[in-house]
Structures are given as structure tokens and as C-alpha cells.
């Protein structure tokens, strides 16, 4: 099972961690794991390139553990309100997408939100 924990502060999504293999398919052939990886890389690339905002991330290739923090979503780190909204909205969209996926993949995904500043 993959556990995804989203971080919010003052009702603003600004990061997440993903831990564990989904177990949906064989290693290297797990379409659910591949979908999570693709969505995560889309978020990283969009924040860094399209939004020109800093994003801190680590990806452990062996464990597939991922940690992403995008402080550009937070008012104390980014003055541009449009950029903050875009960065936070992208992470929030991932949260909603995963919640939709829980309907079918509840045995393989666990999604949670914590209100804390890292």
C-alpha cells in the first residue's frame, strides 16, 4: 500500500509525502505505481518550469518514498498571489484525484491530510 500524506497550512496545500509500493501489480509492471509516479513528476516539473517556483523534493528509487515541499504556495514565501494559487491548486488537484482513485483502489492507497508547517 502507498500512503500519501498531504501538508496544509492555513488551508493551503503546499506539499506531500508518498511512502511504500502500491502492491497492485508486479514490480516494474504496476500501473497504479506508474500513475502515481507520472502525476508526481508532472507536479514537480510544472512547479519548477511552468510556474518558475522552487520545489524541494526527494525521491528514493529503492523504496519509492517521495517528499515534495513547495513553499511557493505559502504567502510568507511567495508574494505573487497568482503563483501561490497555481502551486497550491496543483497540489490540491492531486489530492482530489487520489481521493477519486480511492473508490477503486482503496486496498492499495491511503490518503491523509495534516495541517502543519514543515
C-alpha positions, 0 to 999 in steps of 0.5 A: 500500500502507498500512503500519501500524506498531504501538508496544509497550512492555513488551508493551503496545500503546499506539499506531500509525502508518498511512502511504500509500493502500491502492491497492485501489480508486479514490480516494474509492471504496476500501473497504479505505481506508474500513475502515481509516479507520472502525476508526481513528476508532472507536479514537480516539473510544472512547479519548477518550469511552468510556474518558475517556483522552487520545489524541494523534493526527494525521491528514493528509487529503492523504496519509492518514498517521495517528499515534495515541499513547495513553499511557493504556495505559502504567502510568507514565501511567495508574494505573487498571489497568482503563483501561490494559487497555481502551486497550491491548486496543483497540489490540491488537484492531486489530492482530489484525484487520489481521493477519486482513485480511492473508490477503486483502489482503496486496498492499495492507497491511503490518503491523509491530510495534516495541517502543519508547517514543515 
